[in-house]
Amino acid sequence: MCESNVFIKSEEKEVLFYKEAVKIIPVGEDEFVIEGLLGEPQKISGKIKEINLIGHKIVFEKK
Amino acid sequence: MCESNVFIKSEEKEVLFYKEAVKIIPVGEDEFVIEGLLGEPQKISGKIKEINLIGHKIVFEKK
């Protein structure tokens, strides 16, 4: 499967925010909802810094 | 593999912009570079409207 883990970067560290996301949809200025196959959707604030599909990794940076 | 096709949406139509992207990196305000496994990277202008990893589909919307 092609889920990606979503990380949030702050102070040069990348912290796992959401495991195995399947869908990311913008819901406002620098605000997104992340959906997974299981579990509740979660809102994240920040800018996308990297989408790495081979690495299964999406990185947001806090404003 | 987990490449996604990148579409650009304008006037309610989604047009294929880049086939089998593996990496998308912001390079400016609403500007991104798309990389694939093969072929040249390409710059795209617009806002991300949808990241659908299961559907292998990333949609941008023109400003």
Backbone of each chain as nested JSON, in Angstrom:
{
  "chains": [
    {"id": "A", "residues": [
      {"number": 1, "name": "MET", "atoms": {"N": [0.834, -1.207, 0.0], "CA": [0.0, 0.0, 0.0], "C": [0.87, 1.258, 0.0]}},
      {"number": 2, "name": "CYS", "atoms": {"N": [0.223, 2.357, -0.237], "CA": [0.987, 3.582, -0.454], "C": [0.717, 4.661, 0.58]}},
      {"number": 3, "name": "GLU", "atoms": {"N": [0.384, 4.253, 1.765], "CA": [0.257, 5.247, 2.818], "C": [1.598, 5.947, 3.059]}},
      {"number": 4, "name": "SER", "atoms": {"N": [1.511, 7.153, 3.601], "CA": [2.72, 7.863, 4.021], "C": [2.592, 8.26, 5.479]}},
      {"number": 5, "name": "ASN", "atoms": {"N": [3.708, 8.278, 6.15], "CA": [3.71, 8.858, 7.484], "C": [3.866, 10.368, 7.37]}},
      {"number": 6, "name": "VAL", "atoms": {"N": [3.146, 11.077, 8.219], "CA": [3.192, 12.538, 8.188], "C": [4.01, 13.023, 9.385]}},
      {"number": 7, "name": "PHE", "atoms": {"N": [5.001, 13.844, 9.085], "CA": [5.872, 14.4, 10.122], "C": [5.662, 15.9, 10.205]}},
      {"number": 8, "name": "ILE", "atoms": {"N": [5.911, 16.438, 11.391], "CA": [5.916, 17.886, 11.531], "C": [7.299, 18.298, 11.999]}},
      {"number": 9, "name": "LYS", "atoms": {"N": [7.837, 19.283, 11.287], "CA": [9.205, 19.713, 11.544], "C": [9.194, 20.975, 12.384]}},
      {"number": 10, "name": "SER", "atoms": {"N": [9.893, 20.937, 13.48], "CA": [10.066, 22.177, 14.232], "C": [11.434, 22.132, 14.88]}},
      {"number": 11, "name": "GLU", "atoms": {"N": [12.132, 23.224, 14.776], "CA": [13.512, 23.318, 15.29], "C": [14.379, 22.18, 14.76]}},
      {"number": 12, "name": "GLU", "atoms": {"N": [14.286, 21.963, 13.466], "CA": [15.14, 20.992, 12.761], "C": [14.839, 19.531, 13.083]}},
      {"number": 13, "name": "LYS", "atoms": {"N": [13.884, 19.299, 13.99], "CA": [13.529, 17.91, 14.261], "C": [12.226, 17.555, 13.56]}},
      {"number": 14, "name": "GLU", "atoms": {"N": [12.169, 16.331, 13.035], "CA": [10.932, 15.852, 12.42], "C": [10.258, 14.876, 13.376]}},
      {"number": 15, "name": "VAL", "atoms": {"N": [9.044, 15.217, 13.772], "CA": [8.316, 14.411, 14.739], "C": [7.114, 13.777, 14.035]}},
      {"number": 16, "name": "LEU", "atoms": {"N": [6.926, 12.479, 14.247], "CA": [5.802, 11.783, 13.627], "C": [4.484, 12.353, 14.149]}},
      {"number": 17, "name": "PHE", "atoms": {"N": [3.621, 12.731, 13.212], "CA": [2.345, 13.338, 13.59], "C": [1.174, 12.391, 13.301]}},
      {"number": 18, "name": "TYR", "atoms": {"N": [1.252, 11.673, 12.179], "CA": [0.144, 10.803, 11.781], "C": [0.707, 9.615, 11.013]}},
      {"number": 19, "name": "LYS", "atoms": {"N": [0.349, 8.436, 11.427], "CA": [0.896, 7.228, 10.818], "C": [-0.01, 6.764, 9.678]}},
      {"number": 20, "name": "GLU", "atoms": {"N": [0.582, 6.436, 8.558], "CA": [-0.14, 5.815, 7.454], "C": [-1.341, 6.631, 6.962]}},
      {"number": 21, "name": "ALA", "atoms": {"N": [-1.042, 7.858, 6.611], "CA": [-2.06, 8.721, 6.009], "C": [-2.346, 8.268, 4.582]}},
      {"number": 22, "name": "VAL", "atoms": {"N": [-3.601, 8.411, 4.176], "CA": [-3.942, 8.075, 2.793], "C": [-4.467, 9.273, 2.006]}},
      {"number": 23, "name": "LYS", "atoms": {"N": [-4.895, 10.304, 2.725], "CA": [-5.476, 11.453, 2.039], "C": [-5.171, 12.722, 2.833]}},
      {"number": 24, "name": "ILE", "atoms": {"N": [-4.818, 13.77, 2.122], "CA": [-4.574, 15.054, 2.77], "C": [-5.291, 16.123, 1.956]}},
      {"number": 25, "name": "ILE", "atoms": {"N": [-6.153, 16.852, 2.637], "CA": [-7.016, 17.831, 1.956], "C": [-6.88, 19.183, 2.668]}},
      {"number": 26, "name": "PRO", "atoms": {"N": [-6.652, 20.253, 1.906], "CA": [-6.595, 21.574, 2.547], "C": [-7.982, 22.021, 3.001]}},
      {"number": 27, "name": "VAL", "atoms": {"N": [-8.031, 22.616, 4.183], "CA": [-9.316, 23.113, 4.692], "C": [-9.228, 24.589, 5.043]}},
      {"number": 28, "name": "GLY", "atoms": {"N": [-8.097, 25.192, 4.767], "CA": [-7.94, 26.614, 5.024], "C": [-6.523, 27.019, 4.687]}},
      {"number": 29, "name": "GLU", "atoms": {"N": [-6.172, 28.234, 5.019], "CA": [-4.822, 28.727, 4.746], "C": [-3.828, 27.991, 5.65]}},
      {"number": 30, "name": "ASP", "atoms": {"N": [-3.0, 27.168, 5.047], "CA": [-2.016, 26.375, 5.815], "C": [-2.676, 25.471, 6.852]}},
      {"number": 31, "name": "GLU", "atoms": {"N": [-3.853, 24.972, 6.511], "CA": [-4.53, 23.997, 7.37], "C": [-5.025, 22.833, 6.519]}},
      {"number": 32, "name": "PHE", "atoms": {"N": [-4.758, 21.653, 7.006], "CA": [-5.088, 20.45, 6.241], "C": [-5.747, 19.43, 7.159]}},
      {"number": 33, "name": "VAL", "atoms": {"N": [-6.586, 18.578, 6.561], "CA": [-7.094, 17.409, 7.286], "C": [-6.428, 16.169, 6.708]}},
      {"number": 34, "name": "ILE", "atoms": {"N": [-5.908, 15.362, 7.618], "CA": [-5.248, 14.114, 7.225], "C": [-6.178, 12.957, 7.539]}},
      {"number": 35, "name": "GLU", "atoms": {"N": [-6.376, 12.091, 6.558], "CA": [-7.195, 10.895, 6.769], "C": [-6.331, 9.651, 6.63]}},
      {"number": 36, "name": "GLY", "atoms": {"N": [-6.619, 8.667, 7.457], "CA": [-5.941, 7.381, 7.354], "C": [-6.954, 6.295, 7.049]}},
      {"number": 37, "name": "LEU", "atoms": {"N": [-6.471, 5.075, 6.834], "CA": [-7.393, 3.962, 6.579], "C": [-8.169, 3.635, 7.85]}},
      {"number": 38, "name": "LEU", "atoms": {"N": [-7.47, 3.724, 8.94], "CA": [-8.082, 3.475, 10.236], "C": [-7.908, 4.754, 11.061]}},
      {"number": 39, "name": "GLY", "atoms": {"N": [-8.68, 4.876, 12.086], "CA": [-8.459, 6.0, 12.994], "C": [-9.114, 7.281, 12.524]}},
      {"number": 40, "name": "GLU", "atoms": {"N": [-9.145, 8.212, 13.426], "CA": [-9.818, 9.483, 13.201], "C": [-8.995, 10.396, 12.291]}},
      {"number": 41, "name": "PRO", "atoms": {"N": [-9.66, 11.171, 11.447], "CA": [-8.943, 12.23, 10.732], "C": [-8.381, 13.248, 11.733]}},
      {"number": 42, "name": "GLN", "atoms": {"N": [-7.313, 13.889, 11.342], "CA": [-6.741, 14.913, 12.225], "C": [-6.387, 16.153, 11.434]}},
      {"number": 43, "name": "LYS", "atoms": {"N": [-6.556, 17.301, 12.092], "CA": [-6.205, 18.558, 11.454], "C": [-4.746, 18.889, 11.755]}},
      {"number": 44, "name": "ILE", "atoms": {"N": [-4.059, 19.423, 10.769], "CA": [-2.675, 19.85, 10.967], "C": [-2.514, 21.269, 10.417]}},
      {"number": 45, "name": "SER", "atoms": {"N": [-1.752, 22.077, 11.134], "CA": [-1.468, 23.442, 10.685], "C": [-0.011, 23.538, 10.271]}},
      {"number": 46, "name": "GLY", "atoms": {"N": [0.226, 24.137, 9.152], "CA": [1.597, 24.324, 8.698], "C": [1.677, 24.295, 7.193]}},
      {"number": 47, "name": "LYS", "atoms": {"N": [2.894, 24.441, 6.708], "CA": [3.12, 24.4, 5.264], "C": [3.771, 23.074, 4.888]}},
      {"number": 48, "name": "ILE", "atoms": {"N": [3.411, 22.566, 3.722], "CA": [4.051, 21.343, 3.238], "C": [5.488, 21.667, 2.828]}},
      {"number": 49, "name": "LYS", "atoms": {"N": [6.429, 20.914, 3.365], "CA": [7.844, 21.115, 3.026], "C": [8.376, 20.029, 2.107]}},
      {"number": 50, "name": "GLU", "atoms": {"N": [7.764, 18.866, 2.148], "CA": [8.274, 17.757, 1.336], "C": [7.193, 16.687, 1.19]}},
      {"number": 51, "name": "ILE", "atoms": {"N": [7.001, 16.236, -0.027], "CA": [6.181, 15.047, -0.276], "C": [7.109, 14.033, -0.917]}},
      {"number": 52, "name": "ASN", "atoms": {"N": [7.378, 12.952, -0.207], "CA": [8.314, 11.939, -0.692], "C": [7.573, 10.599, -0.754]}},
      {"number": 53, "name": "LEU", "atoms": {"N": [7.081, 10.284, -1.944], "CA": [6.185, 9.127, -2.072], "C": [6.944, 7.806, -1.973]}},
      {"number": 54, "name": "ILE", "atoms": {"N": [8.163, 7.803, -2.448], "CA": [8.98, 6.589, -2.363], "C": [9.409, 6.352, -0.905]}},
      {"number": 55, "name": "GLY", "atoms": {"N": [9.688, 7.452, -0.23], "CA": [10.081, 7.343, 1.178], "C": [8.899, 7.245, 2.136]}},
      {"number": 56, "name": "HIS", "atoms": {"N": [7.673, 7.28, 1.592], "CA": [6.444, 7.209, 2.402], "C": [6.454, 8.274, 3.499]}},
      {"number": 57, "name": "LYS", "atoms": {"N": [6.743, 9.476, 3.083], "CA": [6.985, 10.527, 4.065], "C": [6.463, 11.861, 3.548]}},
      {"number": 58, "name": "ILE", "atoms": {"N": [5.659, 12.503, 4.357], "CA": [5.212, 13.86, 4.045], "C": [5.561, 14.733, 5.244]}},
      {"number": 59, "name": "VAL", "atoms": {"N": [6.245, 15.847, 4.963], "CA": [6.724, 16.698, 6.049], "C": [6.032, 18.058, 5.994]}},
      {"number": 60, "name": "PHE", "atoms": {"N": [5.468, 18.448, 7.114], "CA": [4.923, 19.789, 7.278], "C": [5.877, 20.603, 8.15]}},
      {"number": 61, "name": "GLU", "atoms": {"N": [5.86, 21.918, 7.948], "CA": [6.622, 22.787, 8.828], "C": [5.656, 23.747, 9.492]}},
      {"number": 62, "name": "LYS", "atoms": {"N": [5.812, 23.892, 10.803], "CA": [4.937, 24.813, 11.528], "C": [5.194, 26.231, 11.06]}},
      {"number": 63, "name": "LYS", "atoms": {"N": [4.132, 27.013, 11.069], "CA": [4.272, 28.414, 10.684], "C": [5.128, 29.15, 11.709]}}
    ]},
    {"id": "B", "residues": [
      {"number": 1, "name": "MET", "atoms": {"N": [4.969, 0.132, -6.651], "CA": [5.572, 1.425, -6.28], "C": [4.484, 2.435, -5.951]}},
      {"number": 2, "name": "CYS", "atoms": {"N": [4.917, 3.538, -5.422], "CA": [3.937, 4.49, -4.889], "C": [3.976, 5.845, -5.576]}},
      {"number": 3, "name": "GLU", "atoms": {"N": [4.34, 5.866, -6.82], "CA": [4.27, 7.13, -7.539], "C": [2.819, 7.611, -7.618]}},
      {"number": 4, "name": "SER", "atoms": {"N": [2.663, 8.908, -7.801], "CA": [1.337, 9.48, -8.027], "C": [1.354, 10.29, -9.311]}},
      {"number": 5, "name": "ASN", "atoms": {"N": [0.235, 10.301, -9.973], "CA": [0.086, 11.217, -11.091], "C": [-0.335, 12.58, -10.55]}},
      {"number": 6, "name": "VAL", "atoms": {"N": [0.22, 13.625, -11.167], "CA": [-0.091, 14.982, -10.734], "C": [-1.01, 15.626, -11.758]}},
      {"number": 7, "name": "PHE", "atoms": {"N": [-2.123, 16.146, -11.256], "CA": [-3.112, 16.791, -12.12], "C": [-3.178, 18.271, -11.781]}},
      {"number": 8, "name": "ILE", "atoms": {"N": [-3.55, 19.056, -12.757], "CA": [-3.819, 20.46, -12.492], "C": [-5.264, 20.742, -12.87]}},
      {"number": 9, "name": "LYS", "atoms": {"N": [-5.946, 21.375, -11.923], "CA": [-7.383, 21.6, -12.08], "C": [-7.62, 23.028, -12.525]}},
      {"number": 10, "name": "SER", "atoms": {"N": [-8.317, 23.175, -13.615], "CA": [-8.736, 24.526, -13.983], "C": [-10.091, 24.42, -14.657]}},
      {"number": 11, "name": "GLU", "atoms": {"N": [-10.966, 25.309, -14.289], "CA": [-12.346, 25.291, -14.785], "C": [-12.993, 23.922, -14.627]}},
      {"number": 12, "name": "GLU", "atoms": {"N": [-12.829, 23.356, -13.438], "CA": [-13.47, 22.093, -13.056], "C": [-12.932, 20.867, -13.779]}},
      {"number": 13, "name": "LYS", "atoms": {"N": [-11.972, 21.064, -14.687], "CA": [-11.371, 19.898, -15.338], "C": [-10.021, 19.598, -14.714]}},
      {"number": 14, "name": "GLU", "atoms": {"N": [-9.73, 18.31, -14.55], "CA": [-8.413, 17.912, -14.06], "C": [-7.601, 17.375, -15.235]}},
      {"number": 15, "name": "VAL", "atoms": {"N": [-6.47, 18.029, -15.475], "CA": [-5.634, 17.665, -16.616], "C": [-4.325, 17.074, -16.085]}},
      {"number": 16, "name": "LEU", "atoms": {"N": [-3.91, 15.957, -16.652], "CA": [-2.665, 15.324, -16.231], "C": [-1.481, 16.246, -16.534]}},
      {"number": 17, "name": "PHE", "atoms": {"N": [-0.677, 16.497, -15.511], "CA": [0.466, 17.402, -15.659], "C": [1.781, 16.635, -15.616]}},
      {"number": 18, "name": "TYR", "atoms": {"N": [1.861, 15.635, -14.748], "CA": [3.126, 14.893, -14.58], "C": [2.805, 13.464, -14.191]}},
      {"number": 19, "name": "LYS", "atoms": {"N": [3.361, 12.53, -14.912], "CA": [3.07, 11.117, -14.679], "C": [4.072, 10.526, -13.698]}},
      {"number": 20, "name": "GLU", "atoms": {"N": [3.588, 9.782, -12.743], "CA": [4.441, 9.018, -11.834], "C": [5.472, 9.868, -11.11]}},
      {"number": 21, "name": "ALA", "atoms": {"N": [4.971, 10.882, -10.424], "CA": [5.833, 11.713, -9.577], "C": [6.22, 10.937, -8.323]}},
      {"number": 22, "name": "VAL", "atoms": {"N": [7.444, 11.186, -7.857], "CA": [7.864, 10.538, -6.615], "C": [8.188, 11.538, -5.51]}},
      {"number": 23, "name": "LYS", "atoms": {"N": [8.414, 12.776, -5.899], "CA": [8.791, 13.77, -4.901], "C": [8.245, 15.133, -5.312]}},
      {"number": 24, "name": "ILE", "atoms": {"N": [7.717, 15.871, -4.353], "CA": [7.236, 17.225, -4.62], "C": [7.773, 18.129, -3.517]}},
      {"number": 25, "name": "ILE", "atoms": {"N": [8.476, 19.167, -3.938], "CA": [9.168, 20.045, -2.995], "C": [8.773, 21.497, -3.288]}},
      {"number": 26, "name": "PRO", "atoms": {"N": [8.362, 22.263, -2.266], "CA": [8.045, 23.679, -2.515], "C": [9.319, 24.472, -2.788]}},
      {"number": 27, "name": "VAL", "atoms": {"N": [9.241, 25.368, -3.745], "CA": [10.396, 26.212, -4.06], "C": [10.039, 27.696, -3.985]}},
      {"number": 28, "name": "GLY", "atoms": {"N": [8.826, 27.985, -3.567], "CA": [8.409, 29.374, -3.448], "C": [6.954, 29.404, -3.035]}},
      {"number": 29, "name": "GLU", "atoms": {"N": [6.384, 30.576, -3.017], "CA": [4.974, 30.725, -2.658], "C": [4.125, 30.104, -3.767]}},
      {"number": 30, "name": "ASP", "atoms": {"N": [3.443, 28.997, -3.452], "CA": [2.607, 28.3, -4.431], "C": [3.393, 27.855, -5.665]}},
      {"number": 31, "name": "GLU", "atoms": {"N": [4.646, 27.499, -5.452], "CA": [5.482, 26.939, -6.527], "C": [6.178, 25.697, -6.014]}},
      {"number": 32, "name": "PHE", "atoms": {"N": [6.119, 24.66, -6.828], "CA": [6.683, 23.378, -6.42], "C": [7.483, 22.784, -7.567]}},
      {"number": 33, "name": "VAL", "atoms": {"N": [8.488, 21.978, -7.214], "CA": [9.176, 21.173, -8.218], "C": [8.754, 19.725, -8.031]}},
      {"number": 34, "name": "ILE", "atoms": {"N": [8.373, 19.106, -9.135], "CA": [7.955, 17.708, -9.134], "C": [9.073, 16.872, -9.734]}},
      {"number": 35, "name": "GLU", "atoms": {"N": [9.455, 15.819, -9.031], "CA": [10.456, 14.901, -9.555], "C": [9.835, 13.531, -9.796]}},
      {"number": 36, "name": "GLY", "atoms": {"N": [10.288, 12.885, -10.848], "CA": [9.862, 11.52, -11.134], "C": [11.054, 10.585, -11.105]}},
      {"number": 37, "name": "LEU", "atoms": {"N": [10.79, 9.309, -11.259], "CA": [11.893, 8.348, -11.301], "C": [12.693, 8.525, -12.581]}},
      {"number": 38, "name": "LEU", "atoms": {"N": [11.977, 8.791, -13.638], "CA": [12.607, 9.039, -14.932], "C": [12.18, 10.427, -15.368]}},
      {"number": 39, "name": "GLY", "atoms": {"N": [12.9, 10.979, -16.283], "CA": [12.473, 12.248, -16.859], "C": [12.881, 13.438, -16.031]}},
      {"number": 40, "name": "GLU", "atoms": {"N": [12.724, 14.583, -16.632], "CA": [13.139, 15.847, -16.043], "C": [12.194, 16.305, -14.943]}},
      {"number": 41, "name": "PRO", "atoms": {"N": [12.726, 16.914, -13.902], "CA": [11.847, 17.575, -12.939], "C": [11.089, 18.718, -13.617]}},
      {"number": 42, "name": "GLN", "atoms": {"N": [9.913, 19.019, -13.086], "CA": [9.141, 20.14, -13.662], "C": [8.592, 21.022, -12.571]}},
      {"number": 43, "name": "LYS", "atoms": {"N": [8.53, 22.309, -12.866], "CA": [7.979, 23.267, -11.912], "C": [6.481, 23.404, -12.148]}},
      {"number": 44, "name": "ILE", "atoms": {"N": [5.732, 23.503, -11.065], "CA": [4.289, 23.715, -11.174], "C": [3.887, 24.869, -10.263]}},
      {"number": 45, "name": "SER", "atoms": {"N": [2.981, 25.702, -10.738], "CA": [2.465, 26.807, -9.935], "C": [1.024, 26.53, -9.555]}},
      {"number": 46, "name": "GLY", "atoms": {"N": [0.717, 26.714, -8.305], "CA": [-0.653, 26.518, -7.849], "C": [-0.679, 26.05, -6.417]}},
      {"number": 47, "name": "LYS", "atoms": {"N": [-1.883, 25.825, -5.946], "CA": [-2.071, 25.342, -4.576], "C": [-2.46, 23.867, -4.612]}},
      {"number": 48, "name": "ILE", "atoms": {"N": [-1.978, 23.128, -3.623], "CA": [-2.375, 21.725, -3.517], "C": [-3.839, 21.652, -3.072]}},
      {"number": 49, "name": "LYS", "atoms": {"N": [-4.641, 20.93, -3.834], "CA": [-6.062, 20.773, -3.494], "C": [-6.371, 19.395, -2.931]}},
      {"number": 50, "name": "GLU", "atoms": {"N": [-5.557, 18.412, -3.277], "CA": [-5.841, 17.055, -2.821], "C": [-4.593, 16.192, -2.96]}},
      {"number": 51, "name": "ILE", "atoms": {"N": [-4.282, 15.46, -1.902], "CA": [-3.254, 14.416, -1.976], "C": [-3.969, 13.112, -1.674]}},
      {"number": 52, "name": "ASN", "atoms": {"N": [-4.061, 12.246, -2.668], "CA": [-4.778, 10.979, -2.51], "C": [-3.8, 9.841, -2.805]}},
      {"number": 53, "name": "LEU", "atoms": {"N": [-3.231, 9.307, -1.742], "CA": [-2.138, 8.344, -1.919], "C": [-2.645, 6.995, -2.408]}},
      {"number": 54, "name": "ILE", "atoms": {"N": [-3.837, 6.628, -1.976], "CA": [-4.422, 5.355, -2.416], "C": [-4.842, 5.461, -3.885]}},
      {"number": 55, "name": "GLY", "atoms": {"N": [-5.321, 6.628, -4.246], "CA": [-5.732, 6.865, -5.635], "C": [-4.575, 7.255, -6.548]}},
      {"number": 56, "name": "HIS", "atoms": {"N": [-3.361, 7.353, -5.976], "CA": [-2.167, 7.739, -6.748], "C": [-2.394, 9.044, -7.506]}},
      {"number": 57, "name": "LYS", "atoms": {"N": [-2.887, 10.017, -6.772], "CA": [-3.341, 11.233, -7.43], "C": [-3.069, 12.441, -6.54]}},
      {"number": 58, "name": "ILE", "atoms": {"N": [-2.408, 13.422, -7.107], "CA": [-2.194, 14.694, -6.415], "C": [-2.73, 15.787, -7.327]}},
      {"number": 59, "name": "VAL", "atoms": {"N": [-3.595, 16.636, -6.777], "CA": [-4.244, 17.662, -7.591], "C": [-3.809, 19.06, -7.13]}},
      {"number": 60, "name": "PHE", "atoms": {"N": [-3.366, 19.844, -8.088], "CA": [-3.076, 21.254, -7.852], "C": [-4.182, 22.091, -8.487]}},
      {"number": 61, "name": "GLU", "atoms": {"N": [-4.377, 23.27, -7.92], "CA": [-5.31, 24.211, -8.542], "C": [-4.553, 25.475, -8.886]}},
      {"number": 62, "name": "LYS", "atoms": {"N": [-4.741, 25.937, -10.104], "CA": [-4.085, 27.173, -10.528], "C": [-4.588, 28.341, -9.699]}},
      {"number": 63, "name": "LYS", "atoms": {"N": [-3.69, 29.265, -9.477], "CA": [-4.056, 30.464, -8.712], "C": [-5.028, 31.319, -9.493]}}
    ]}
  ]
}
